[in-house]
Amino acid sequence: MKKYLFNYYTLIAAGILLMVAACRKTEDYRFSTPLAIDARIIRLGAAADTTRFIVYADGDWNLELAAETPWLQLQTTSGHGKSDALVEVTDNSGQLPRAAKLVVKGGGKSDTIVLQQKGLTPALAIMDETAQTIANGGTYKSVINTNVPLDLMTVGYGYDSTGTVNWLSGLQVKDGYLFFKVDTNQLPVARTVMLRLSYLDALGTTTKDSIVIKQQPGMSYEGAVQKDFAYVKQSLANGLVSENIFVEGIVISDKGHPNMAQNLNKPTDKHSLDKTENSIAVYVQSVDGSSGLYFKTKTAGDNIFNFNDRVKIWLKGVTVQQLQNPSRTIVSGIDVHHIMKKDAGTGLLQPREKYMSALTDNDLYTYVKLKDVEISVPSGAFTNINEGYAARMDCYPLNIRDIQGSSMYMLTNLDVLYRRDGRRVPQGSGTVAGIVVHETYDRYGGNIGKYAIRHLKREDIALNEDRANGFSQVLVEWSRFKTEYAATPTETQNPLTPDAGSGRIYQSGKKYLDFTSSGITPTTDYNGLLQEPTTNKGAVSNGGWGCKGWWNAATNAGESWMIEVSTKGISSPLSLQVEGNSDIGGPRNFVAEWSADNAAWNGLGNFTFQDVANWSNTLLTQVAGQKVLNFQLPQAASGQDKLYIRLRVANKTAGTTNAATGGSITATATCRLSHVSLKYNK
């Protein structure tokens, strides 16, 4: 009996304990707090968006911004108990990441939420690892790729053990350059400082880079004699300079600019470029601007020359190269020891204005503004190439012509940011300023003329946008194959109907009246406008026209592109513009001729069309686009009831997969045109 009573009371006691424990468990797990939130950090994407978070409270609570934040809107500012809070942010796609603090208050407590929004990925990259400066100091610059304002960066200076500090100042980021000022070095030894730039963004990520700035000690140039540019060009022989001489002039190039010189394909990899030549090119003109010299520094770091700097350059120990046809001088091996003095120019350096016909060899490597100029084929961009080949080639020569009938090429390297920015090239006339150079380009036939011009900014190409504001009147122009007419072509409305004026184009071996059997078909050109060149590589699918069968075996002679127009009533001299290329195995060498009777032919000039680039094996002589040429016709070609022009294949020479020449024209290879026009002065 006692045993049973014990068990009974034991069970009752255990039950009571379980009930007490259960009550305590419920009490322990029931959430009760004056204030809490479900997230300390909220991160949103760059696009405009809304987000919610949960506030826990026993009673009322309020939400407010810690500081005024225009891009953030509180859709919820108060609540009671456990409830949602809604916040809205604006778009931040074009800005750096940002953050704001939200404060929740309730029950005598407060808590903070950090709301972060993504944006641009911060960039901070200085081109030079080391910058050289001369003893007498001055202002210098290095190319910098950054989207971070300098006032948001943390700047650090690591001066060397010479003990001198604060000799670097004047930091500024402007127009893609990091500018800095260096004091005169009074020490007998070189000194260095490491400049460190860093940026901690609103997401907690640090972006940083640094540059070592070296300053040379004072150097004696005792006994150095000043010589003029004519002495350097005419009296110094090829080779090492032993004379203790210097020249003084004005720098017209700009350190770090992408359009200074021709970059070469790497000898070990013809599909990529070595951009050293552009980084070491320095052009200096005499103080009066009448003569120029081309300097090459030893390394990119030795190129400390800025546009409009007035400099004195010591020539002892450098190498001179005298070149002819045209006459020009290149001075190589310049390092900072050769820079006796460098002062920033005062005032805006003005180019000398000239017509193309007035240029002489002395104008090489000087700053010139060409007068009354227009783009010969004003379509597309400043670099009409197949953008898929942009990493394999360096430069596009754009043909320009002037009111006097002269023409030359304007050179644009493919690193120039505005070369293909979605805007059409100007259609009218005006001026083009830049550095006069002489360069050859195998991709465009080698010799592209005695003189060419390199611009430094888009504003240098000061041409009117509209064709109406130009000196040229179009007589006739073809710029595309009209596929809308291809199904049922007629004599008056066929795929090669001119865009302006009247005329005919056909191949000499075929009849233009029977277009369906003409053998002419649509082809692609790369004169398209685009914001992102990689999207369609600039291609226009019916932008040109092509034909096969360029060698007539029966006559053992080449066929011709034929152009027929009337120039009746035209008293001004005419000019002809053509744009084209050939397939591998297509015709290469041409003769341009004109006739008033289709019997007696008069020469306009010889030219080449280059082979179109082959992706798997791109030769240095192949073009990733087309070549533009301009021909001035004599006065006798004007005022004719019928004018005939032909682009005649001169011989059977053709390119191969391994060389620009060495092959023979094949029956299946295409030659194509994408523009033909005849113009005269208004």
C-alpha positions as CSV (number, residue, x, y, z in Angstrom):
1,M,0.0,0.0,0.0
2,K,2.8,2.4,0.9
3,K,4.5,1.5,-2.4
4,Y,1.4,2.5,-4.4
5,L,0.9,5.7,-2.4
6,F,4.5,6.7,-3.1
7,N,4.2,6.2,-6.8
8,Y,0.9,8.2,-6.9
9,Y,2.4,11.2,-5.1
10,T,5.5,10.9,-7.2
11,L,3.5,11.1,-10.4
12,I,1.6,14.2,-9.2
13,A,4.8,15.9,-8.3
14,A,6.3,15.1,-11.7
15,G,3.2,16.5,-13.4
16,I,3.4,19.7,-11.4
17,L,7.1,20.0,-12.4
18,L,6.3,19.5,-16.1
19,M,3.6,22.1,-16.0
20,V,6.0,24.6,-14.4
21,A,8.7,23.8,-16.9
22,A,6.2,24.2,-19.8
23,C,5.1,27.6,-18.5
24,R,8.8,28.6,-18.2
25,K,9.5,27.4,-21.7
26,T,6.6,29.4,-23.1
27,E,7.7,32.5,-21.2
28,D,11.3,32.0,-22.4
29,Y,10.4,31.8,-26.1
30,R,7.8,34.4,-26.3
31,F,9.6,37.3,-28.3
32,S,9.3,40.6,-26.5
33,T,11.5,43.6,-27.3
34,P,11.2,47.4,-27.2
35,L,12.9,47.5,-30.7
36,A,14.7,45.2,-33.2
37,I,15.3,44.9,-37.0
38,D,15.9,41.9,-39.2
39,A,19.0,43.2,-41.1
40,R,21.8,45.6,-40.3
41,I,23.0,46.0,-44.0
42,I,20.7,46.0,-47.1
43,R,22.4,46.0,-50.5
44,L,20.5,46.8,-53.7
45,G,21.4,46.7,-57.4
46,A,22.1,49.9,-59.4
47,A,18.6,50.1,-61.0
48,A,15.8,52.0,-59.3
49,D,14.2,49.7,-56.8
50,T,12.2,49.3,-53.5
51,T,13.1,47.1,-50.6
52,R,11.4,46.0,-47.4
53,F,12.7,45.1,-44.0
54,I,11.0,44.0,-40.7
55,V,10.8,46.1,-37.5
56,Y,10.1,44.3,-34.3
57,A,8.7,46.4,-31.4
58,D,6.3,46.1,-28.5
59,G,4.8,49.4,-29.3
60,D,5.1,52.3,-31.7
61,W,8.2,53.0,-33.8
62,N,9.4,55.6,-36.2
63,L,11.8,55.5,-39.2
64,E,14.0,58.4,-40.4
65,L,17.1,59.2,-42.4
66,A,20.3,59.9,-40.5
67,A,21.1,62.6,-43.0
68,E,19.4,64.2,-46.0
69,T,19.6,61.7,-48.9
70,P,17.9,62.9,-52.1
71,W,18.1,59.5,-53.9
72,L,16.3,57.6,-51.1
73,Q,12.6,57.9,-50.3
74,L,11.0,56.5,-47.1
75,Q,7.6,55.0,-48.1
76,T,7.1,54.0,-44.5
77,T,8.0,56.4,-41.7
78,S,6.2,54.8,-38.7
79,G,4.5,51.6,-37.5
80,H,3.3,49.6,-34.5
81,G,4.6,46.2,-33.3
82,K,6.1,43.8,-35.8
83,S,5.6,45.3,-39.3
84,D,7.2,46.0,-42.6
85,A,9.1,49.2,-43.6
86,L,9.3,50.1,-47.3
87,V,12.1,52.2,-48.8
88,E,12.6,53.4,-52.5
89,V,15.8,54.3,-54.3
90,T,16.4,56.0,-57.6
91,D,18.6,54.6,-60.4
92,N,22.4,54.7,-59.8
93,S,23.7,53.0,-63.0
94,G,25.9,55.9,-64.0
95,Q,27.3,56.7,-60.5
96,L,29.7,55.2,-58.0
97,P,28.2,53.0,-55.3
98,R,26.5,54.9,-52.5
99,A,25.1,54.3,-49.0
100,A,22.8,55.9,-46.5
101,K,21.9,55.2,-42.8
102,L,18.3,54.7,-41.7
103,V,17.5,55.1,-38.0
104,V,14.6,53.2,-36.3
105,K,13.4,54.6,-32.9
106,G,10.9,53.1,-30.5
107,G,10.4,52.2,-26.8
108,G,13.2,54.5,-25.8
109,K,15.6,52.6,-28.0
110,S,17.2,53.2,-31.5
111,D,18.8,51.0,-34.1
112,T,20.6,51.7,-37.4
113,I,20.4,50.1,-40.9
114,V,23.0,50.8,-43.6
115,L,21.4,50.7,-47.1
116,Q,23.9,50.3,-49.9
117,Q,23.3,50.6,-53.6
118,K,25.6,49.3,-56.3
119,G,26.6,51.5,-59.3
120,L,29.7,51.9,-61.5
121,T,32.5,49.6,-60.7
122,P,35.2,51.9,-59.3
123,A,38.3,52.2,-61.6
124,L,41.7,53.6,-60.6
125,A,44.6,52.6,-62.8
126,I,47.7,54.8,-63.5
127,M,49.4,54.0,-66.8
128,D,53.0,54.6,-65.7
129,E,54.6,52.6,-63.0
130,T,57.4,55.1,-62.8
131,A,57.4,58.8,-63.9
132,Q,60.7,60.6,-64.6
133,T,61.1,64.3,-63.9
134,I,64.0,66.7,-64.4
135,A,65.9,68.6,-61.8
136,N,64.3,72.0,-62.4
137,G,60.9,70.6,-61.7
138,G,57.7,71.6,-63.4
139,T,54.2,70.1,-64.1
140,Y,54.0,66.5,-65.3
141,K,51.2,64.1,-66.1
142,S,50.5,60.4,-66.5
143,V,47.5,58.8,-68.1
144,I,45.0,57.6,-65.5
145,N,41.9,55.5,-66.0
146,T,39.5,56.4,-63.2
147,N,35.9,57.3,-62.6
148,V,36.6,58.4,-59.0
149,P,37.0,62.2,-58.3
150,L,40.3,63.0,-56.7
151,D,38.6,64.5,-53.7
152,L,37.1,61.1,-52.9
153,M,40.4,59.4,-52.9
154,T,42.8,58.9,-50.1
155,V,46.2,60.3,-51.1
156,G,49.5,59.0,-49.5
157,Y,53.1,60.0,-50.1
158,G,56.1,57.8,-49.4
159,Y,59.2,59.9,-49.6
160,D,62.6,58.3,-49.8
161,S,65.4,58.4,-47.2
162,T,67.0,61.7,-48.6
163,G,64.9,63.4,-46.0
164,T,63.3,65.9,-48.3
165,V,59.5,65.9,-48.2
166,N,56.6,67.8,-49.7
167,W,58.3,68.4,-53.0
168,L,55.4,66.9,-54.8
169,S,52.2,68.9,-55.0
170,G,49.4,70.1,-57.2
171,L,47.6,66.8,-57.8
172,Q,44.8,67.1,-60.3
173,V,42.8,64.5,-62.3
174,K,41.6,66.0,-65.5
175,D,40.8,64.8,-69.1
176,G,42.2,61.4,-68.5
177,Y,45.4,62.5,-66.9
178,L,46.9,62.7,-63.4
179,F,48.7,66.0,-63.1
180,F,51.3,66.7,-60.5
181,K,53.9,69.4,-59.8
182,V,57.5,68.8,-58.8
183,D,59.7,71.4,-57.1
184,T,63.3,72.1,-58.1
185,N,65.8,69.5,-56.8
186,Q,68.6,71.2,-55.0
187,L,70.2,68.0,-53.9
188,P,73.2,66.4,-55.6
189,V,71.4,63.1,-55.8
190,A,68.2,61.8,-57.3
191,R,65.1,61.5,-55.1
192,T,61.9,59.6,-55.3
193,V,58.4,59.5,-53.8
194,M,55.7,56.9,-54.1
195,L,52.3,58.4,-54.7
196,R,49.5,56.2,-53.5
197,L,45.9,56.7,-54.5
198,S,43.0,54.6,-53.0
199,Y,39.2,54.7,-52.8
200,L,37.0,52.9,-50.3
201,D,33.6,52.7,-51.9
202,A,30.2,52.6,-50.2
203,L,30.2,48.7,-50.4
204,G,33.4,48.4,-48.5
205,T,35.7,47.6,-51.5
206,T,39.0,49.4,-51.8
207,T,40.4,50.2,-55.3
208,K,44.0,51.5,-55.4
209,D,47.1,52.1,-57.5
210,S,50.4,53.9,-57.1
211,I,53.2,55.5,-59.1
212,V,56.9,56.1,-58.3
213,I,58.0,59.6,-59.2
214,K,61.7,60.0,-59.7
215,Q,63.5,63.3,-59.9
216,Q,67.0,63.6,-61.4
217,P,69.7,65.6,-59.6
218,G,71.0,68.8,-61.2
219,M,73.1,68.2,-64.2
220,S,75.7,70.4,-65.8
221,Y,75.3,71.2,-69.5
222,E,78.4,73.4,-69.5
223,G,79.6,74.3,-73.0
224,A,76.4,73.2,-74.8
225,V,75.8,75.3,-77.8
226,Q,72.3,76.1,-79.2
227,K,71.6,75.1,-82.8
228,D,68.6,75.6,-84.9
229,F,66.5,72.9,-86.5
230,A,68.0,73.4,-89.9
231,Y,71.4,72.5,-88.5
232,V,70.1,69.2,-87.1
233,K,68.5,68.4,-90.4
234,Q,71.3,69.4,-92.7
235,S,74.6,69.2,-90.8
236,L,74.3,66.2,-88.6
237,A,75.1,62.8,-90.1
238,N,73.3,59.6,-89.5
239,G,74.4,58.0,-86.2
240,L,75.5,59.0,-82.8
241,V,75.8,62.7,-82.0
242,S,79.1,63.7,-80.4
243,E,78.7,67.4,-80.5
244,N,77.7,69.3,-77.3
245,I,74.6,71.0,-78.7
246,F,71.0,71.5,-77.9
247,V,67.8,72.7,-79.6
248,E,64.9,74.7,-78.3
249,G,61.3,74.3,-79.5
250,I,57.6,73.8,-78.7
251,V,56.1,70.4,-78.1
252,I,53.1,69.6,-80.2
253,S,52.6,66.0,-79.2
254,D,51.1,64.9,-75.9
255,K,52.3,62.2,-73.5
256,G,49.8,59.3,-73.3
257,H,47.7,60.5,-76.2
258,P,46.6,57.4,-78.3
259,N,47.1,59.1,-81.7
260,M,50.7,60.0,-81.8
261,A,52.4,57.4,-84.0
262,Q,52.0,54.2,-85.9
263,N,52.1,51.1,-83.7
264,L,53.5,47.9,-85.2
265,N,52.3,44.4,-85.1
266,K,54.4,42.2,-82.9
267,P,57.0,40.3,-84.8
268,T,56.2,37.1,-82.9
269,D,52.4,37.5,-83.2
270,K,51.1,39.4,-86.3
271,H,47.6,39.3,-84.7
272,S,48.5,41.6,-81.9
273,L,50.1,45.0,-81.5
274,D,53.1,46.5,-79.7
275,K,52.1,50.0,-78.8
276,T,55.6,51.2,-77.8
277,E,55.9,53.5,-80.8
278,N,52.9,55.6,-79.8
279,S,54.1,55.9,-76.2
280,I,57.6,57.1,-77.1
281,A,56.7,59.5,-79.9
282,V,57.5,63.2,-79.3
283,Y,57.1,66.0,-82.0
284,V,58.8,69.3,-81.4
285,Q,58.5,72.3,-83.7
286,S,60.8,75.3,-83.9
287,V,59.6,78.3,-81.9
288,D,58.3,80.0,-85.0
289,G,56.6,76.7,-86.1
290,S,58.3,76.6,-89.5
291,S,60.2,73.3,-89.0
292,G,59.8,70.2,-86.9
293,L,61.7,67.2,-85.6
294,Y,60.5,63.7,-84.5
295,F,62.0,62.5,-81.2
296,K,61.8,59.0,-79.8
297,T,62.4,58.6,-76.1
298,K,64.2,55.5,-74.7
299,T,61.1,54.3,-72.8
300,A,57.6,55.5,-72.2
301,G,58.6,56.7,-68.8
302,D,61.1,59.1,-70.4
303,N,58.4,60.7,-72.4
304,I,57.5,63.5,-70.1
305,F,56.5,66.0,-72.8
306,N,53.2,67.7,-72.8
307,F,51.5,69.7,-75.6
308,N,52.7,73.3,-75.7
309,D,55.7,72.7,-73.4
310,R,58.7,74.9,-74.3
311,V,61.7,72.7,-74.1
312,K,65.5,72.6,-74.5
313,I,66.8,69.2,-75.5
314,W,70.4,68.2,-75.3
315,L,71.5,66.2,-78.3
316,K,74.9,64.8,-77.2
317,G,74.7,61.0,-77.2
318,V,71.5,60.6,-79.1
319,T,71.1,59.0,-82.5
320,V,70.1,60.9,-85.6
321,Q,68.4,59.3,-88.6
322,Q,68.2,61.4,-91.8
323,L,65.5,60.2,-94.2
324,Q,64.6,61.3,-97.7
325,N,61.6,61.3,-100.0
326,P,60.3,63.2,-98.1
327,S,63.2,64.8,-96.2
328,R,62.8,64.3,-92.5
329,T,64.8,63.8,-89.3
330,I,64.2,61.3,-86.5
331,V,66.2,61.7,-83.2
332,S,66.2,58.6,-81.0
333,G,67.5,57.7,-77.5
334,I,66.1,60.6,-75.6
335,D,65.9,60.2,-71.8
336,V,65.3,62.6,-69.0
337,H,69.0,63.5,-68.9
338,H,68.6,65.1,-72.3
339,I,65.9,67.4,-71.2
340,M,67.7,70.5,-70.1
341,K,64.5,72.6,-69.5
342,K,60.8,72.1,-69.7
343,D,58.3,74.8,-69.0
344,A,54.5,74.7,-69.5
345,G,53.5,77.0,-72.4
346,T,51.5,80.1,-71.8
347,G,48.5,80.8,-74.0
348,L,46.9,78.6,-76.6
349,L,49.3,77.3,-79.3
350,Q,47.9,78.2,-82.7
351,P,48.5,76.0,-85.8
352,R,49.7,77.6,-89.0
353,E,46.9,77.5,-91.7
354,K,47.7,76.0,-95.1
355,Y,46.2,74.4,-98.1
356,M,47.4,70.9,-98.8
357,S,49.2,72.0,-102.0
358,A,51.3,74.4,-99.9
359,L,52.8,71.7,-97.6
360,T,56.5,71.1,-97.9
361,D,58.9,68.8,-96.2
362,N,59.7,71.4,-93.6
363,D,56.1,71.2,-92.4
364,L,56.6,67.6,-91.3
365,Y,56.3,67.2,-87.5
366,T,54.7,70.7,-87.1
367,Y,51.2,71.8,-86.0
368,V,49.1,72.7,-89.1
369,K,45.5,73.5,-89.8
370,L,44.4,72.4,-93.3
371,K,42.0,74.9,-94.9
372,D,38.8,74.2,-96.9
373,V,38.7,70.4,-96.3
374,E,36.0,67.8,-96.5
375,I,35.9,64.0,-96.0
376,S,36.1,62.4,-99.4
377,V,33.5,59.6,-98.5
378,P,31.5,61.1,-95.7
379,S,29.8,58.0,-94.4
380,G,30.1,56.0,-91.2
381,A,32.7,56.9,-88.6
382,F,36.3,58.1,-88.6
383,T,37.5,54.4,-88.7
384,N,35.3,52.4,-91.0
385,I,36.7,48.9,-90.3
386,N,35.4,45.5,-89.3
387,E,35.6,45.9,-85.6
388,G,36.4,42.2,-85.1
389,Y,39.9,43.1,-86.2
390,A,40.5,46.1,-83.9
391,A,43.1,44.3,-81.9
392,R,45.0,43.2,-85.0
393,M,45.4,46.6,-86.7
394,D,46.4,50.0,-85.5
395,C,45.2,52.8,-87.7
396,Y,42.6,53.8,-90.3
397,P,43.6,56.4,-92.9
398,L,40.5,58.5,-93.7
399,N,40.8,60.2,-97.1
400,I,40.2,64.0,-97.0
401,R,40.3,66.5,-99.9
402,D,40.3,70.2,-100.3
403,I,38.7,72.9,-102.4
404,Q,41.8,73.0,-104.7
405,G,41.5,69.3,-105.6
406,S,44.3,68.0,-103.4
407,S,43.8,65.0,-101.1
408,M,45.7,63.2,-98.3
409,Y,44.9,60.9,-95.4
410,M,43.9,61.8,-91.9
411,L,45.2,59.1,-89.5
412,T,43.3,57.8,-86.5
413,N,44.6,55.1,-84.2
414,L,42.0,52.6,-83.0
415,D,42.5,53.6,-79.3
416,V,41.1,57.0,-80.0
417,L,37.9,57.1,-78.0
418,Y,35.8,59.2,-80.3
419,R,36.7,57.4,-83.5
420,R,33.4,55.4,-83.6
421,D,31.1,57.0,-81.0
422,G,27.8,56.5,-82.8
423,R,27.9,59.9,-84.5
424,R,28.1,60.2,-88.3
425,V,31.2,61.9,-89.7
426,P,30.6,65.5,-90.7
427,Q,29.3,65.9,-94.3
428,G,30.4,69.5,-94.9
429,S,33.7,71.3,-95.2
430,G,35.9,73.2,-92.8
431,T,39.4,72.8,-91.3
432,V,41.4,69.9,-89.9
433,A,44.2,70.6,-87.5
434,G,47.0,68.2,-86.4
435,I,50.5,67.1,-86.7
436,V,51.8,66.6,-90.2
437,V,53.6,63.2,-90.5
438,H,54.8,60.8,-93.2
439,E,53.9,57.2,-92.6
440,T,53.4,54.1,-94.8
441,Y,50.8,51.4,-94.2
442,D,51.0,48.0,-95.9
443,R,47.4,47.4,-95.2
444,Y,46.5,50.2,-97.5
445,G,49.1,49.5,-100.2
446,G,52.2,50.9,-98.5
447,N,52.6,54.4,-99.8
448,I,49.6,56.4,-98.8
449,G,51.1,59.7,-99.8
450,K,53.8,62.1,-99.0
451,Y,52.0,63.8,-96.1
452,A,49.3,62.7,-93.7
453,I,47.9,64.4,-90.6
454,R,47.2,63.2,-87.0
455,H,44.5,65.0,-85.0
456,L,44.7,65.3,-81.2
457,K,41.0,65.9,-80.4
458,R,37.7,65.7,-82.1
459,E,37.5,69.5,-82.1
460,D,40.5,69.5,-84.5
461,I,38.2,68.1,-87.1
462,A,36.2,71.3,-87.5
463,L,33.9,70.4,-90.4
464,N,30.3,71.5,-90.9
465,E,27.8,68.7,-90.1
466,D,25.6,69.3,-93.2
467,R,26.6,68.7,-96.8
468,A,24.8,71.9,-97.7
469,N,27.5,73.8,-95.7
470,G,30.4,72.5,-97.9
471,F,32.2,73.5,-101.0
472,S,31.3,70.4,-103.0
473,Q,28.2,69.7,-105.2
474,V,27.5,66.1,-105.9
475,L,27.0,65.2,-109.5
476,V,26.3,61.6,-108.9
477,E,26.8,59.2,-106.0
478,W,26.4,55.5,-105.3
479,S,26.7,54.2,-101.7
480,R,24.7,51.0,-101.5
481,F,23.2,48.1,-103.4
482,K,19.4,48.7,-103.4
483,T,18.0,45.3,-102.5
484,E,14.5,46.6,-102.7
485,Y,15.0,46.7,-106.5
486,A,16.8,43.4,-106.9
487,A,13.7,41.2,-107.5
488,T,12.6,43.0,-110.7
489,P,15.3,45.3,-111.8
490,T,14.7,47.7,-114.7
491,E,16.9,50.1,-116.5
492,T,15.7,53.1,-114.5
493,Q,15.3,51.3,-111.2
494,N,17.9,48.7,-110.6
495,P,20.0,47.8,-107.6
496,L,22.7,50.2,-108.7
497,T,20.5,53.2,-109.0
498,P,22.4,56.3,-107.8
499,D,21.6,57.8,-104.5
500,A,22.0,61.2,-106.1
501,G,22.2,62.3,-109.7
502,S,22.1,60.1,-112.8
503,G,24.6,57.5,-114.2
504,R,25.4,53.9,-114.6
505,I,27.9,51.5,-113.1
506,Y,28.7,48.1,-114.6
507,Q,31.5,45.7,-115.3
508,S,33.0,46.0,-118.7
509,G,32.6,42.3,-119.6
510,K,28.8,42.4,-119.0
511,K,25.8,44.5,-120.2
512,Y,24.4,46.9,-117.7
513,L,20.9,46.8,-119.4
514,D,20.5,43.2,-118.4
515,F,21.1,43.5,-114.7
516,T,19.8,40.0,-113.9
517,S,22.8,38.6,-115.7
518,S,25.3,41.3,-114.8
519,G,27.0,39.2,-112.2
520,I,26.9,42.1,-109.7
521,T,25.7,41.1,-106.2
522,P,25.3,42.9,-102.8
523,T,28.3,42.8,-100.5
524,T,29.1,44.1,-97.0
525,D,30.8,47.3,-96.0
526,Y,31.8,48.5,-92.5
527,N,30.5,52.1,-92.7
528,G,27.8,51.5,-90.2
529,L,27.1,53.7,-87.1
530,L,27.0,52.0,-83.8
531,Q,27.4,52.8,-80.1
532,E,29.1,49.5,-79.3
533,P,31.4,48.4,-82.1
534,T,31.4,44.8,-81.1
535,T,27.6,44.4,-81.5
536,N,27.6,44.1,-85.3
537,K,31.2,45.1,-86.0
538,G,30.0,48.1,-88.1
539,A,28.7,45.9,-90.8
540,V,26.1,47.1,-93.4
541,S,24.9,44.0,-95.2
542,N,24.1,45.7,-98.5
543,G,26.5,48.5,-98.2
544,G,28.5,47.5,-101.3
545,W,28.4,45.6,-104.5
546,G,30.8,43.1,-106.1
547,C,31.5,41.1,-109.2
548,K,33.7,38.2,-110.3
549,G,35.5,37.4,-113.5
550,W,38.2,40.1,-113.7
551,W,40.6,38.6,-116.3
552,N,39.5,38.1,-119.9
553,A,41.3,35.0,-121.2
554,A,40.3,35.7,-124.8
555,T,41.8,39.2,-124.9
556,N,44.4,38.5,-122.2
557,A,43.4,41.7,-120.5
558,G,41.8,42.9,-117.4
559,E,38.1,44.0,-117.1
560,S,37.0,47.3,-115.7
561,W,34.5,48.9,-113.4
562,M,32.7,51.3,-115.8
563,I,31.1,54.5,-114.8
564,E,29.0,56.6,-117.2
565,V,27.7,60.1,-116.5
566,S,26.9,63.3,-118.2
567,T,28.9,66.4,-117.2
568,K,27.1,68.8,-119.6
569,G,26.7,72.2,-118.0
570,I,29.5,71.7,-115.5
571,S,32.3,74.2,-115.8
572,S,34.2,73.4,-112.6
573,P,36.8,70.6,-112.5
574,L,35.4,67.3,-111.3
575,S,36.8,64.8,-108.8
576,L,36.2,61.1,-108.4
577,Q,35.9,59.2,-105.1
578,V,35.9,55.4,-104.9
579,E,36.0,52.9,-102.0
580,G,36.7,49.2,-102.4
581,N,38.8,46.1,-101.9
582,S,39.2,42.5,-103.3
583,D,39.0,39.0,-102.1
584,I,42.2,36.9,-102.0
585,G,42.8,36.0,-105.6
586,G,40.9,39.1,-106.8
587,P,42.4,42.0,-108.8
588,R,45.0,44.1,-107.0
589,N,46.5,46.6,-109.4
590,F,44.3,49.1,-111.2
591,V,44.5,52.1,-113.6
592,A,41.9,54.9,-113.3
593,E,41.1,56.5,-116.7
594,W,38.6,58.8,-118.3
595,S,37.3,59.3,-121.9
596,A,34.8,61.5,-123.7
597,D,34.1,58.9,-126.4
598,N,34.8,55.5,-124.8
599,A,37.7,55.0,-127.2
600,A,40.6,57.4,-126.4
601,W,41.5,57.0,-122.7
602,N,43.4,59.4,-120.5
603,G,45.1,58.4,-117.3
604,L,44.1,59.6,-113.8
605,G,46.5,57.5,-111.8
606,N,47.4,54.0,-110.7
607,F,46.2,52.5,-107.5
608,T,45.8,49.2,-105.6
609,F,42.9,47.6,-103.8
610,Q,44.0,45.4,-100.9
611,D,42.8,41.9,-100.1
612,V,40.1,41.8,-97.5
613,A,41.3,40.4,-94.1
614,N,41.2,36.7,-93.5
615,W,40.3,35.9,-89.9
616,S,42.3,32.7,-89.5
617,N,45.4,34.1,-91.1
618,T,45.4,37.9,-91.2
619,L,48.3,39.1,-93.2
620,L,49.9,42.5,-92.5
621,T,48.9,43.5,-96.1
622,Q,45.2,42.7,-95.7
623,V,42.6,45.4,-94.9
624,A,39.7,44.9,-92.4
625,G,37.5,47.3,-94.3
626,Q,38.0,49.1,-97.6
627,K,40.3,51.7,-99.1
628,V,39.2,55.2,-100.2
629,L,40.8,57.0,-103.1
630,N,40.3,60.5,-104.6
631,F,41.2,61.5,-108.2
632,Q,41.1,65.0,-109.6
633,L,39.9,65.1,-113.2
634,P,41.2,67.7,-115.7
635,Q,39.1,70.6,-116.9
636,A,38.5,68.8,-120.2
637,A,36.4,66.1,-118.4
638,S,33.8,68.8,-117.6
639,G,31.1,69.9,-120.0
640,Q,30.8,66.5,-121.8
641,D,27.5,65.1,-123.0
642,K,28.9,61.7,-121.9
643,L,31.9,61.1,-119.7
644,Y,33.3,57.6,-119.3
645,I,35.4,56.6,-116.4
646,R,36.9,53.1,-115.9
647,L,38.9,51.4,-113.1
648,R,40.8,49.0,-115.3
649,V,42.6,45.9,-113.9
650,A,46.2,46.5,-114.9
651,N,47.6,43.0,-114.7
652,K,46.9,39.4,-113.4
653,T,48.8,39.9,-110.2
654,A,46.8,38.9,-107.1
655,G,47.4,38.1,-103.5
656,T,47.5,34.7,-101.9
657,T,46.9,33.4,-98.4
658,N,50.6,34.0,-97.6
659,A,51.5,37.2,-99.4
660,A,50.1,40.4,-100.9
661,T,51.3,39.4,-104.4
662,G,52.6,36.2,-106.0
663,G,49.2,34.9,-107.2
664,S,47.1,35.3,-110.3
665,I,43.5,36.5,-110.6
666,T,41.0,33.7,-110.2
667,A,37.6,33.6,-111.9
668,T,35.7,33.2,-108.6
669,A,37.3,36.0,-106.6
670,T,35.3,39.1,-106.0
671,C,36.3,42.8,-106.3
672,R,33.9,45.1,-104.5
673,L,33.0,48.8,-104.3
674,S,31.0,50.5,-101.6
675,H,31.1,54.1,-102.8
676,V,31.5,55.9,-106.1
677,S,30.9,59.6,-106.5
678,L,31.7,62.5,-108.8
679,K,31.8,66.0,-107.3
680,Y,32.5,69.6,-108.4
681,N,33.0,72.9,-106.6
682,K,29.9,75.0,-106.1
